Amino acid sequence: MSKSFEIRKKAIFPMIIASVTAGCAGSQLPIETVASVDLDRFMGDWYVIANIPTFVEKGAHNAVETYELNDDGSISTTFVFRKDGFEGKRKEYNPTGFVTNKETNAVWGMRFVWPIKADYRIVYLTDDYSQTIVARNKRDYVWIMARTPTIDEADYKKMTRMIEDMGYDLSKLRRVPQQW
């Protein structure tokens, strides 16, 4: 082999590796959202029925997320639950939501810590705004929520199938105990 071939080979190899890994990283398409969200109707209390929990949500009982639309278009959020049991310590978090897709209102940035806004996508919403699925493109966290603390088992199974079809690992999905 010539010395110039060896030099070209050394220069090309990192480019091949970079293109292959870039292709792998983008192999999942973005999760499709609902066509439109009426923000006024979406506001209010949502009971967390099931989720792939973040580290904050592990052990959550009676989890409820409440949204309130602010005059500036941001969304005040109150997330409350009991830690590790129905009588556990009450926890409350107050992230702020920002609608990032004004055409559909279905893509938000949820800010827990400034300046980071986490991806938050409304991917399923019943016509009567009684049940929803919120997902993330990373397919790391997902939430099944409803206006009531429990839902019909058939509805739950339908939504878990939808979550699986989006590419989530259902073995990580946990029901959130609700007792009111």
VMD Tcl script that builds the backbone (N, CA, C; Angstrom):
set m [mol new atoms 540]
animate dup $m
set s [atomselect $m all]
$s set {name element resname resid chain x y z} {
  {N N MET 1 A 0.833 -1.189 0.000}
  {CA C MET 1 A 0.000 0.000 0.000}
  {C C MET 1 A 0.871 1.244 0.000}
  {N N SER 2 A 0.439 2.231 -0.742}
  {CA C SER 2 A 1.200 3.467 -0.781}
  {C C SER 2 A 0.937 4.292 0.470}
  {N N LYS 3 A 1.883 5.153 0.759}
  {CA C LYS 3 A 1.769 6.008 1.940}
  {C C LYS 3 A 0.587 6.964 1.788}
  {N N SER 4 A 0.327 7.493 0.589}
  {CA C SER 4 A -0.792 8.422 0.382}
  {C C SER 4 A -2.132 7.708 0.588}
  {N N PHE 5 A -2.217 6.419 0.199}
  {CA C PHE 5 A -3.442 5.656 0.442}
  {C C PHE 5 A -3.686 5.509 1.934}
  {N N GLU 6 A -2.632 5.222 2.695}
  {CA C GLU 6 A -2.748 5.086 4.152}
  {C C GLU 6 A -3.229 6.391 4.784}
  {N N ILE 7 A -2.720 7.504 4.328}
  {CA C ILE 7 A -3.132 8.811 4.867}
  {C C ILE 7 A -4.594 9.072 4.544}
  {N N ARG 8 A -5.021 8.780 3.287}
  {CA C ARG 8 A -6.425 8.972 2.908}
  {C C ARG 8 A -7.319 8.052 3.719}
  {N N LYS 9 A -6.888 6.824 3.937}
  {CA C LYS 9 A -7.663 5.864 4.725}
  {C C LYS 9 A -7.859 6.384 6.148}
  {N N LYS 10 A -6.812 6.912 6.734}
  {CA C LYS 10 A -6.899 7.455 8.093}
  {C C LYS 10 A -7.825 8.671 8.143}
  {N N ALA 11 A -7.842 9.448 7.097}
  {CA C ALA 11 A -8.696 10.637 7.066}
  {C C ALA 11 A -10.160 10.270 6.819}
  {N N ILE 12 A -10.397 9.243 6.003}
  {CA C ILE 12 A -11.768 8.857 5.653}
  {C C ILE 12 A -12.445 8.057 6.758}
  {N N PHE 13 A -11.706 7.237 7.466}
  {CA C PHE 13 A -12.298 6.372 8.502}
  {C C PHE 13 A -13.106 7.158 9.542}
  {N N PRO 14 A -12.573 8.257 10.123}
  {CA C PRO 14 A -13.386 9.021 11.083}
  {C C PRO 14 A -14.664 9.587 10.458}
  {N N MET 15 A -14.607 9.964 9.159}
  {CA C MET 15 A -15.804 10.490 8.505}
  {C C MET 15 A -16.859 9.404 8.342}
  {N N ILE 16 A -16.422 8.183 8.031}
  {CA C ILE 16 A -17.361 7.065 7.903}
  {C C ILE 16 A -18.015 6.782 9.246}
  {N N ILE 17 A -17.226 6.723 10.300}
  {CA C ILE 17 A -17.758 6.475 11.643}
  {C C ILE 17 A -18.743 7.568 12.026}
  {N N ALA 18 A -18.399 8.821 11.753}
  {CA C ALA 18 A -19.286 9.942 12.099}
  {C C ALA 18 A -20.611 9.849 11.354}
  {N N SER 19 A -20.562 9.489 10.073}
  {CA C SER 19 A -21.812 9.416 9.313}
  {C C SER 19 A -22.678 8.247 9.759}
  {N N VAL 20 A -22.053 7.126 10.122}
  {CA C VAL 20 A -22.814 5.973 10.594}
  {C C VAL 20 A -23.476 6.276 11.930}
  {N N THR 21 A -22.727 6.867 12.866}
  {CA C THR 21 A -23.316 7.159 14.183}
  {C C THR 21 A -24.365 8.255 14.079}
  {N N ALA 22 A -24.175 9.214 13.193}
  {CA C ALA 22 A -25.190 10.255 13.007}
  {C C ALA 22 A -26.473 9.639 12.474}
  {N N GLY 23 A -26.350 8.685 11.571}
  {CA C GLY 23 A -27.527 8.008 11.040}
  {C C GLY 23 A -28.258 7.225 12.110}
  {N N CYS 24 A -27.525 6.603 13.018}
  {CA C CYS 24 A -28.155 5.846 14.106}
  {C C CYS 24 A -28.878 6.770 15.068}
  {N N ALA 25 A -28.274 7.917 15.359}
  {CA C ALA 25 A -28.876 8.837 16.321}
  {C C ALA 25 A -30.204 9.374 15.801}
  {N N GLY 26 A -30.324 9.538 14.503}
  {CA C GLY 26 A -31.551 10.096 13.955}
  {C C GLY 26 A -32.481 9.038 13.397}
  {N N SER 27 A -32.338 7.789 13.817}
  {CA C SER 27 A -33.111 6.721 13.208}
  {C C SER 27 A -34.585 6.752 13.599}
  {N N GLN 28 A -34.915 7.348 14.731}
  {CA C GLN 28 A -36.318 7.437 15.114}
  {C C GLN 28 A -36.876 8.777 14.644}
  {N N LEU 29 A -38.001 8.716 13.993}
  {CA C LEU 29 A -38.648 9.939 13.534}
  {C C LEU 29 A -39.254 10.675 14.723}
  {N N PRO 30 A -39.425 11.997 14.594}
  {CA C PRO 30 A -40.095 12.728 15.670}
  {C C PRO 30 A -41.496 12.158 15.911}
  {N N ILE 31 A -41.906 12.183 17.157}
  {CA C ILE 31 A -43.244 11.689 17.504}
  {C C ILE 31 A -44.282 12.686 17.021}
  {N N GLU 32 A -45.270 12.183 16.310}
  {CA C GLU 32 A -46.329 13.025 15.774}
  {C C GLU 32 A -47.269 13.466 16.889}
  {N N THR 33 A -47.636 14.725 16.883}
  {CA C THR 33 A -48.558 15.261 17.892}
  {C C THR 33 A -49.985 15.263 17.361}
  {N N VAL 34 A -50.907 15.628 18.227}
  {CA C VAL 34 A -52.288 15.832 17.782}
  {C C VAL 34 A -52.303 17.047 16.860}
  {N N ALA 35 A -53.344 17.165 16.052}
  {CA C ALA 35 A -53.419 18.243 15.069}
  {C C ALA 35 A -53.611 19.613 15.713}
  {N N SER 36 A -54.323 19.640 16.848}
  {CA C SER 36 A -54.616 20.923 17.472}
  {C C SER 36 A -55.006 20.731 18.932}
  {N N VAL 37 A -54.581 21.669 19.764}
  {CA C VAL 37 A -54.958 21.685 21.179}
  {C C VAL 37 A -55.565 23.040 21.497}
  {N N ASP 38 A -56.786 23.036 22.013}
  {CA C ASP 38 A -57.419 24.245 22.521}
  {C C ASP 38 A -56.861 24.443 23.935}
  {N N LEU 39 A -55.973 25.399 24.074}
  {CA C LEU 39 A -55.281 25.565 25.355}
  {C C LEU 39 A -56.233 25.813 26.522}
  {N N ASP 40 A -57.274 26.609 26.296}
  {CA C ASP 40 A -58.227 26.869 27.382}
  {C C ASP 40 A -58.879 25.579 27.873}
  {N N ARG 41 A -59.214 24.688 26.950}
  {CA C ARG 41 A -59.830 23.412 27.336}
  {C C ARG 41 A -58.824 22.468 27.994}
  {N N PHE 42 A -57.554 22.578 27.612}
  {CA C PHE 42 A -56.520 21.693 28.155}
  {C C PHE 42 A -56.136 22.079 29.585}
  {N N MET 43 A -56.363 23.327 29.945}
  {CA C MET 43 A -55.985 23.790 31.278}
  {C C MET 43 A -56.811 23.067 32.349}
  {N N GLY 44 A -56.280 23.048 33.565}
  {CA C GLY 44 A -56.968 22.417 34.681}
  {C C GLY 44 A -56.203 21.219 35.197}
  {N N ASP 45 A -56.912 20.390 35.962}
  {CA C ASP 45 A -56.301 19.237 36.620}
  {C C ASP 45 A -56.253 18.016 35.711}
  {N N TRP 46 A -55.113 17.310 35.758}
  {CA C TRP 46 A -54.913 16.052 35.064}
  {C C TRP 46 A -54.318 15.056 36.056}
  {N N TYR 47 A -55.016 13.964 36.311}
  {CA C TYR 47 A -54.489 12.898 37.158}
  {C C TYR 47 A -53.511 12.063 36.332}
  {N N VAL 48 A -52.357 11.767 36.912}
  {CA C VAL 48 A -51.376 10.939 36.214}
  {C C VAL 48 A -51.768 9.480 36.450}
  {N N ILE 49 A -52.191 8.822 35.393}
  {CA C ILE 49 A -52.652 7.430 35.456}
  {C C ILE 49 A -51.468 6.467 35.390}
  {N N ALA 50 A -50.530 6.777 34.506}
  {CA C ALA 50 A -49.332 5.948 34.343}
  {C C ALA 50 A -48.245 6.815 33.737}
  {N N ASN 51 A -46.991 6.363 33.908}
  {CA C ASN 51 A -45.882 7.091 33.317}
  {C C ASN 51 A -44.635 6.214 33.259}
  {N N ILE 52 A -43.703 6.679 32.493}
  {CA C ILE 52 A -42.320 6.235 32.659}
  {C C ILE 52 A -41.742 7.367 33.493}
  {N N PRO 53 A -41.547 7.109 34.773}
  {CA C PRO 53 A -41.272 8.217 35.690}
  {C C PRO 53 A -39.881 8.817 35.558}
  {N N THR 54 A -39.831 10.127 35.758}
  {CA C THR 54 A -38.564 10.807 35.938}
  {C C THR 54 A -38.076 10.467 37.345}
  {N N PHE 55 A -36.850 10.843 37.672}
  {CA C PHE 55 A -36.340 10.533 39.013}
  {C C PHE 55 A -37.191 11.194 40.092}
  {N N VAL 56 A -37.794 12.331 39.814}
  {CA C VAL 56 A -38.654 13.030 40.777}
  {C C VAL 56 A -39.935 12.244 41.043}
  {N N GLU 57 A -40.468 11.597 40.017}
  {CA C GLU 57 A -41.767 10.933 40.109}
  {C C GLU 57 A -41.735 9.517 40.659}
  {N N LYS 58 A -40.563 8.949 40.843}
  {CA C LYS 58 A -40.491 7.571 41.343}
  {C C LYS 58 A -41.137 7.504 42.719}
  {N N GLY 59 A -42.066 6.558 42.875}
  {CA C GLY 59 A -42.775 6.402 44.141}
  {C C GLY 59 A -43.954 7.343 44.317}
  {N N ALA 60 A -44.340 8.064 43.269}
  {CA C ALA 60 A -45.447 9.027 43.379}
  {C C ALA 60 A -46.788 8.314 43.532}
  {N N HIS 61 A -47.618 8.826 44.434}
  {CA C HIS 61 A -48.994 8.385 44.643}
  {C C HIS 61 A -49.874 9.632 44.554}
  {N N ASN 62 A -51.093 9.472 44.036}
  {CA C ASN 62 A -52.038 10.596 43.901}
  {C C ASN 62 A -51.408 11.777 43.149}
  {N N ALA 63 A -50.724 11.475 42.070}
  {CA C ALA 63 A -50.071 12.524 41.284}
  {C C ALA 63 A -51.087 13.269 40.426}
  {N N VAL 64 A -51.029 14.590 40.506}
  {CA C VAL 64 A -51.920 15.459 39.733}
  {C C VAL 64 A -51.089 16.606 39.160}
  {N N GLU 65 A -51.280 16.858 37.861}
  {CA C GLU 65 A -50.625 17.986 37.211}
  {C C GLU 65 A -51.715 18.989 36.839}
  {N N THR 66 A -51.518 20.238 37.233}
  {CA C THR 66 A -52.504 21.289 36.982}
  {C C THR 66 A -51.864 22.375 36.129}
  {N N TYR 67 A -52.567 22.780 35.067}
  {CA C TYR 67 A -52.081 23.804 34.152}
  {C C TYR 67 A -52.975 25.039 34.248}
  {N N GLU 68 A -52.323 26.197 34.179}
  {CA C GLU 68 A -53.046 27.469 34.174}
  {C C GLU 68 A -52.380 28.383 33.152}
  {N N LEU 69 A -53.179 28.864 32.190}
  {CA C LEU 69 A -52.667 29.716 31.120}
  {C C LEU 69 A -52.463 31.137 31.650}
  {N N ASN 70 A -51.259 31.649 31.487}
  {CA C ASN 70 A -50.938 33.011 31.923}
  {C C ASN 70 A -51.227 34.012 30.812}
  {N N ASP 71 A -51.356 35.278 31.184}
  {CA C ASP 71 A -51.629 36.335 30.211}
  {C C ASP 71 A -50.563 36.419 29.125}
  {N N ASP 72 A -49.324 36.082 29.451}
  {CA C ASP 72 A -48.234 36.162 28.470}
  {C C ASP 72 A -48.135 34.918 27.585}
  {N N GLY 73 A -49.057 33.957 27.758}
  {CA C GLY 73 A -49.063 32.748 26.940}
  {C C GLY 73 A -48.298 31.593 27.557}
  {N N SER 74 A -47.545 31.844 28.616}
  {CA C SER 74 A -46.856 30.749 29.307}
  {C C SER 74 A -47.879 29.984 30.150}
  {N N ILE 75 A -47.475 28.815 30.618}
  {CA C ILE 75 A -48.394 27.950 31.347}
  {C C ILE 75 A -47.809 27.632 32.719}
  {N N SER 76 A -48.471 28.146 33.757}
  {CA C SER 76 A -48.063 27.811 35.127}
  {C C SER 76 A -48.481 26.380 35.392}
  {N N THR 77 A -47.561 25.598 35.928}
  {CA C THR 77 A -47.824 24.191 36.176}
  {C C THR 77 A -47.589 23.891 37.648}
  {N N THR 78 A -48.518 23.153 38.220}
  {CA C THR 78 A -48.352 22.676 39.588}
  {C C THR 78 A -48.453 21.162 39.548}
  {N N PHE 79 A -47.380 20.503 39.934}
  {CA C PHE 79 A -47.345 19.047 39.968}
  {C C PHE 79 A -47.225 18.630 41.428}
  {N N VAL 80 A -48.243 17.930 41.928}
  {CA C VAL 80 A -48.246 17.499 43.332}
  {C C VAL 80 A -48.458 15.991 43.412}
  {N N PHE 81 A -47.871 15.385 44.440}
  {CA C PHE 81 A -48.061 13.959 44.698}
  {C C PHE 81 A -47.604 13.656 46.113}
  {N N ARG 82 A -47.916 12.448 46.548}
  {CA C ARG 82 A -47.431 11.929 47.832}
  {C C ARG 82 A -46.289 10.968 47.531}
  {N N LYS 83 A -45.193 11.106 48.259}
  {CA C LYS 83 A -43.998 10.294 48.018}
  {C C LYS 83 A -44.098 8.944 48.722}
  {N N ASP 84 A -43.983 7.860 47.958}
  {CA C ASP 84 A -43.883 6.482 48.460}
  {C C ASP 84 A -45.105 5.973 49.219}
  {N N GLY 85 A -46.253 6.605 49.051}
  {CA C GLY 85 A -47.470 6.097 49.687}
  {C C GLY 85 A -48.526 7.178 49.777}
  {N N PHE 86 A -49.762 6.761 50.019}
  {CA C PHE 86 A -50.874 7.718 50.088}
  {C C PHE 86 A -50.754 8.660 51.278}
  {N N GLU 87 A -50.041 8.244 52.295}
  {CA C GLU 87 A -49.826 9.083 53.474}
  {C C GLU 87 A -48.424 9.694 53.463}
  {N N GLY 88 A -47.696 9.491 52.379}
  {CA C GLY 88 A -46.316 9.976 52.289}
  {C C GLY 88 A -46.235 11.487 52.247}
  {N N LYS 89 A -45.014 11.966 52.286}
  {CA C LYS 89 A -44.754 13.405 52.266}
  {C C LYS 89 A -45.277 14.015 50.977}
  {N N ARG 90 A -45.979 15.143 51.100}
  {CA C ARG 90 A -46.505 15.858 49.940}
  {C C ARG 90 A -45.354 16.584 49.245}
  {N N LYS 91 A -45.251 16.359 47.939}
  {CA C LYS 91 A -44.231 17.022 47.125}
  {C C LYS 91 A -44.933 17.919 46.113}
  {N N GLU 92 A -44.326 19.054 45.815}
  {CA C GLU 92 A -44.881 19.976 44.823}
  {C C GLU 92 A -43.760 20.559 43.986}
  {N N TYR 93 A -44.001 20.581 42.676}
  {CA C TYR 93 A -43.069 21.174 41.732}
  {C C TYR 93 A -43.848 22.136 40.850}
  {N N ASN 94 A -43.183 23.223 40.422}
  {CA C ASN 94 A -43.869 24.262 39.663}
  {C C ASN 94 A -43.103 24.669 38.410}
  {N N PRO 95 A -43.022 23.771 37.433}
  {CA C PRO 95 A -42.373 24.156 36.173}
  {C C PRO 95 A -43.276 25.119 35.395}
  {N N THR 96 A -42.684 25.738 34.401}
  {CA C THR 96 A -43.441 26.634 33.517}
  {C C THR 96 A -43.408 26.053 32.118}
  {N N GLY 97 A -44.573 26.028 31.476}
  {CA C GLY 97 A -44.674 25.547 30.109}
  {C C GLY 97 A -44.674 26.699 29.124}
  {N N PHE 98 A -44.113 26.449 27.953}
  {CA C PHE 98 A -44.073 27.433 26.884}
  {C C PHE 98 A -44.476 26.739 25.595}
  {N N VAL 99 A -45.531 27.202 24.970}
  {CA C VAL 99 A -45.967 26.607 23.711}
  {C C VAL 99 A -44.928 26.971 22.651}
  {N N THR 100 A -44.336 25.950 22.041}
  {CA C THR 100 A -43.307 26.202 21.025}
  {C C THR 100 A -43.827 26.013 19.606}
  {N N ASN 101 A -44.987 25.392 19.451}
  {CA C ASN 101 A -45.620 25.278 18.138}
  {C C ASN 101 A -46.985 25.953 18.256}
  {N N LYS 102 A -47.043 27.206 17.838}
  {CA C LYS 102 A -48.273 28.010 17.972}
  {C C LYS 102 A -49.366 27.579 16.978}
  {N N GLU 103 A -48.996 26.837 15.928}
  {CA C GLU 103 A -50.001 26.376 14.964}
  {C C GLU 103 A -50.886 25.289 15.563}
  {N N THR 104 A -50.279 24.388 16.340}
  {CA C THR 104 A -51.041 23.270 16.911}
  {C C THR 104 A -51.246 23.395 18.422}
  {N N ASN 105 A -50.386 24.146 19.092}
  {CA C ASN 105 A -50.348 24.230 20.570}
  {C C ASN 105 A -50.040 22.879 21.206}
  {N N ALA 106 A -49.524 21.937 20.430}
  {CA C ALA 106 A -49.303 20.579 20.923}
  {C C ALA 106 A -47.850 20.293 21.294}
  {N N VAL 107 A -46.955 21.229 21.039}
  {CA C VAL 107 A -45.558 21.052 21.410}
  {C C VAL 107 A -45.190 22.172 22.384}
  {N N TRP 108 A -44.732 21.755 23.543}
  {CA C TRP 108 A -44.350 22.703 24.585}
  {C C TRP 108 A -42.904 22.472 24.977}
  {N N GLY 109 A -42.321 23.497 25.552}
  {CA C GLY 109 A -41.073 23.371 26.294}
  {C C GLY 109 A -41.464 23.500 27.756}
  {N N MET 110 A -41.072 22.546 28.574}
  {CA C MET 110 A -41.411 22.578 30.001}
  {C C MET 110 A -40.133 22.886 30.768}
  {N N ARG 111 A -40.124 24.035 31.449}
  {CA C ARG 111 A -38.914 24.474 32.139}
  {C C ARG 111 A -39.022 24.219 33.640}
  {N N PHE 112 A -38.173 23.304 34.105}
  {CA C PHE 112 A -38.044 23.039 35.532}
  {C C PHE 112 A -36.906 23.879 36.106}
  {N N VAL 113 A -35.841 24.025 35.313}
  {CA C VAL 113 A -34.664 24.778 35.710}
  {C C VAL 113 A -34.268 25.674 34.543}
  {N N TRP 114 A -34.102 26.965 34.809}
  {CA C TRP 114 A -33.699 27.899 33.774}
  {C C TRP 114 A -32.297 27.564 33.327}
  {N N PRO 115 A -31.972 27.581 32.072}
  {CA C PRO 115 A -32.750 27.965 30.894}
  {C C PRO 115 A -33.280 26.758 30.118}
  {N N ILE 116 A -33.206 25.560 30.691}
  {CA C ILE 116 A -33.538 24.333 29.972}
  {C C ILE 116 A -35.046 24.160 29.858}
  {N N LYS 117 A -35.519 23.898 28.639}
  {CA C LYS 117 A -36.926 23.612 28.383}
  {C C LYS 117 A -37.025 22.199 27.818}
  {N N ALA 118 A -37.617 21.301 28.582}
  {CA C ALA 118 A -37.742 19.901 28.169}
  {C C ALA 118 A -38.848 19.743 27.129}
  {N N ASP 119 A -38.609 18.862 26.180}
  {CA C ASP 119 A -39.573 18.526 25.138}
  {C C ASP 119 A -40.821 17.911 25.759}
  {N N TYR 120 A -41.990 18.383 25.361}
  {CA C TYR 120 A -43.268 17.969 25.934}
  {C C TYR 120 A -44.271 17.985 24.789}
  {N N ARG 121 A -44.751 16.816 24.367}
  {CA C ARG 121 A -45.595 16.718 23.176}
  {C C ARG 121 A -46.933 16.067 23.496}
  {N N ILE 122 A -47.983 16.728 23.155}
  {CA C ILE 122 A -49.327 16.169 23.337}
  {C C ILE 122 A -49.598 15.320 22.105}
  {N N VAL 123 A -49.549 14.005 22.305}
  {CA C VAL 123 A -49.605 13.082 21.167}
  {C C VAL 123 A -50.946 12.368 21.053}
  {N N TYR 124 A -51.755 12.461 22.087}
  {CA C TYR 124 A -53.092 11.871 22.056}
  {C C TYR 124 A -53.971 12.716 22.959}
  {N N LEU 125 A -55.186 12.981 22.493}
  {CA C LEU 125 A -56.136 13.773 23.262}
  {C C LEU 125 A -57.539 13.413 22.786}
  {N N THR 126 A -58.357 12.960 23.722}
  {CA C THR 126 A -59.723 12.615 23.346}
  {C C THR 126 A -60.486 13.888 22.968}
  {N N ASP 127 A -61.523 13.721 22.169}
  {CA C ASP 127 A -62.314 14.865 21.706}
  {C C ASP 127 A -62.901 15.669 22.864}
  {N N ASP 128 A -63.226 14.984 23.952}
  {CA C ASP 128 A -63.827 15.679 25.104}
  {C C ASP 128 A -62.782 16.159 26.120}
  {N N TYR 129 A -61.505 16.036 25.768}
  {CA C TYR 129 A -60.399 16.486 26.623}
  {C C TYR 129 A -60.420 15.796 27.985}
  {N N SER 130 A -60.755 14.515 27.981}
  {CA C SER 130 A -60.807 13.763 29.242}
  {C C SER 130 A -59.585 12.867 29.444}
  {N N GLN 131 A -58.856 12.578 28.362}
  {CA C GLN 131 A -57.675 11.722 28.453}
  {C C GLN 131 A -56.613 12.235 27.486}
  {N N THR 132 A -55.358 12.083 27.886}
  {CA C THR 132 A -54.268 12.550 27.037}
  {C C THR 132 A -53.029 11.695 27.251}
  {N N ILE 133 A -52.156 11.733 26.264}
  {CA C ILE 133 A -50.811 11.168 26.392}
  {C C ILE 133 A -49.846 12.289 26.057}
  {N N VAL 134 A -48.876 12.477 26.935}
  {CA C VAL 134 A -47.798 13.433 26.707}
  {C C VAL 134 A -46.516 12.626 26.570}
  {N N ALA 135 A -45.784 12.884 25.496}
  {CA C ALA 135 A -44.582 12.106 25.191}
  {C C ALA 135 A -43.413 13.035 24.903}
  {N N ARG 136 A -42.267 12.417 24.684}
  {CA C ARG 136 A -41.051 13.148 24.337}
  {C C ARG 136 A -40.372 12.457 23.160}
  {N N ASN 137 A -39.750 13.243 22.292}
  {CA C ASN 137 A -39.053 12.665 21.145}
  {C C ASN 137 A -37.960 11.691 21.561}
  {N N LYS 138 A -37.336 11.904 22.703}
  {CA C LYS 138 A -36.284 11.002 23.175}
  {C C LYS 138 A -36.838 9.644 23.572}
  {N N ARG 139 A -38.156 9.573 23.750}
  {CA C ARG 139 A -38.815 8.323 24.158}
  {C C ARG 139 A -38.264 7.812 25.485}
  {N N ASP 140 A -37.962 8.765 26.356}
  {CA C ASP 140 A -37.474 8.414 27.683}
  {C C ASP 140 A -38.566 8.506 28.741}
  {N N TYR 141 A -39.428 9.486 28.639}
  {CA C TYR 141 A -40.526 9.669 29.590}
  {C C TYR 141 A -41.834 9.810 28.822}
  {N N VAL 142 A -42.914 9.372 29.466}
  {CA C VAL 142 A -44.240 9.491 28.874}
  {C C VAL 142 A -45.259 9.521 30.004}
  {N N TRP 143 A -46.395 10.167 29.765}
  {CA C TRP 143 A -47.435 10.274 30.781}
  {C C TRP 143 A -48.803 9.998 30.165}
  {N N ILE 144 A -49.560 9.120 30.800}
  {CA C ILE 144 A -50.975 8.932 30.488}
  {C C ILE 144 A -51.721 9.691 31.580}
  {N N MET 145 A -52.557 10.636 31.172}
  {CA C MET 145 A -53.268 11.454 32.160}
  {C C MET 145 A -54.751 11.518 31.810}
  {N N ALA 146 A -55.550 11.777 32.847}
  {CA C ALA 146 A -56.999 11.854 32.663}
  {C C ALA 146 A -57.576 12.881 33.633}
  {N N ARG 147 A -58.787 13.283 33.353}
  {CA C ARG 147 A -59.478 14.245 34.224}
  {C C ARG 147 A -60.019 13.557 35.480}
  {N N THR 148 A -60.002 12.241 35.483}
  {CA C THR 148 A -60.478 11.460 36.627}
  {C C THR 148 A -59.322 10.593 37.132}
  {N N PRO 149 A -59.363 10.164 38.406}
  {CA C PRO 149 A -58.247 9.387 38.948}
  {C C PRO 149 A -58.111 7.974 38.384}
  {N N THR 150 A -59.133 7.479 37.728}
  {CA C THR 150 A -59.074 6.156 37.100}
  {C C THR 150 A -59.681 6.244 35.708}
  {N N ILE 151 A -59.280 5.282 34.867}
  {CA C ILE 151 A -59.866 5.194 33.530}
  {C C ILE 151 A -60.230 3.743 33.264}
  {N N ASP 152 A -61.059 3.558 32.263}
  {CA C ASP 152 A -61.470 2.231 31.834}
  {C C ASP 152 A -60.251 1.432 31.375}
  {N N GLU 153 A -60.219 0.154 31.699}
  {CA C GLU 153 A -59.084 -0.708 31.337}
  {C C GLU 153 A -58.879 -0.767 29.821}
  {N N ALA 154 A -59.966 -0.763 29.061}
  {CA C ALA 154 A -59.846 -0.795 27.596}
  {C C ALA 154 A -59.154 0.473 27.088}
  {N N ASP 155 A -59.477 1.619 27.675}
  {CA C ASP 155 A -58.813 2.870 27.297}
  {C C ASP 155 A -57.331 2.818 27.646}
  {N N TYR 156 A -57.020 2.275 28.811}
  {CA C TYR 156 A -55.632 2.160 29.246}
  {C C TYR 156 A -54.834 1.287 28.275}
  {N N LYS 157 A -55.391 0.154 27.913}
  {CA C LYS 157 A -54.700 -0.745 26.984}
  {C C LYS 157 A -54.509 -0.089 25.615}
  {N N LYS 158 A -55.513 0.635 25.156}
  {CA C LYS 158 A -55.409 1.339 23.878}
  {C C LYS 158 A -54.250 2.334 23.916}
  {N N MET 159 A -54.158 3.078 25.010}
  {CA C MET 159 A -53.098 4.082 25.113}
  {C C MET 159 A -51.724 3.446 25.272}
  {N N THR 160 A -51.635 2.339 25.980}
  {CA C THR 160 A -50.327 1.679 26.104}
  {C C THR 160 A -49.872 1.120 24.750}
  {N N ARG 161 A -50.811 0.640 23.945}
  {CA C ARG 161 A -50.447 0.179 22.592}
  {C C ARG 161 A -49.919 1.352 21.761}
  {N N MET 162 A -50.562 2.504 21.904}
  {CA C MET 162 A -50.110 3.695 21.177}
  {C C MET 162 A -48.688 4.073 21.597}
  {N N ILE 163 A -48.430 3.993 22.893}
  {CA C ILE 163 A -47.105 4.331 23.420}
  {C C ILE 163 A -46.060 3.350 22.890}
  {N N GLU 164 A -46.398 2.089 22.880}
  {CA C GLU 164 A -45.486 1.086 22.347}
  {C C GLU 164 A -45.215 1.333 20.870}
  {N N ASP 165 A -46.259 1.679 20.116}
  {CA C ASP 165 A -46.109 1.950 18.684}
  {C C ASP 165 A -45.216 3.169 18.415}
  {N N MET 166 A -45.111 4.073 19.393}
  {CA C MET 166 A -44.234 5.242 19.251}
  {C C MET 166 A -42.767 4.884 19.456}
  {N N GLY 167 A -42.522 3.668 19.956}
  {CA C GLY 167 A -41.141 3.247 20.158}
  {C C GLY 167 A -40.685 3.219 21.605}
  {N N TYR 168 A -41.608 3.355 22.521}
  {CA C TYR 168 A -41.263 3.298 23.942}
  {C C TYR 168 A -41.110 1.853 24.417}
  {N N ASP 169 A -40.324 1.671 25.459}
  {CA C ASP 169 A -40.162 0.382 26.122}
  {C C ASP 169 A -41.238 0.283 27.206}
  {N N LEU 170 A -42.277 -0.498 26.951}
  {CA C LEU 170 A -43.406 -0.594 27.885}
  {C C LEU 170 A -43.029 -1.220 29.227}
  {N N SER 171 A -41.925 -1.924 29.297}
  {CA C SER 171 A -41.518 -2.513 30.576}
  {C C SER 171 A -41.186 -1.430 31.603}
  {N N LYS 172 A -40.964 -0.208 31.147}
  {CA C LYS 172 A -40.652 0.910 32.045}
  {C C LYS 172 A -41.896 1.680 32.490}
  {N N LEU 173 A -43.047 1.408 31.859}
  {CA C LEU 173 A -44.282 2.114 32.177}
  {C C LEU 173 A -44.818 1.652 33.524}
  {N N ARG 174 A -45.179 2.594 34.380}
  {CA C ARG 174 A -45.698 2.291 35.719}
  {C C ARG 174 A -47.041 2.974 35.929}
  {N N ARG 175 A -47.984 2.228 36.480}
  {CA C ARG 175 A -49.250 2.855 36.894}
  {C C ARG 175 A -48.979 3.686 38.136}
  {N N VAL 176 A -49.610 4.830 38.215}
  {CA C VAL 176 A -49.471 5.694 39.387}
  {C C VAL 176 A -50.659 5.430 40.291}
  {N N PRO 177 A -50.428 4.960 41.515}
  {CA C PRO 177 A -51.549 4.689 42.428}
  {C C PRO 177 A -52.356 5.971 42.709}
  {N N GLN 178 A -53.652 5.864 42.554}
  {CA C GLN 178 A -54.568 6.976 42.818}
  {C C GLN 178 A -55.629 6.484 43.805}
  {N N GLN 179 A -55.796 7.192 44.908}
  {CA C GLN 179 A -56.788 6.826 45.909}
  {C C GLN 179 A -57.362 8.104 46.512}
  {N N TRP 180 A -58.573 8.416 46.155}
  {CA C TRP 180 A -59.190 9.672 46.613}
  {C C TRP 180 A -60.455 9.402 47.368}
}
mol reanalyze $m
mol bondsrecalc $m
mol representation Tube
mol addrep $m
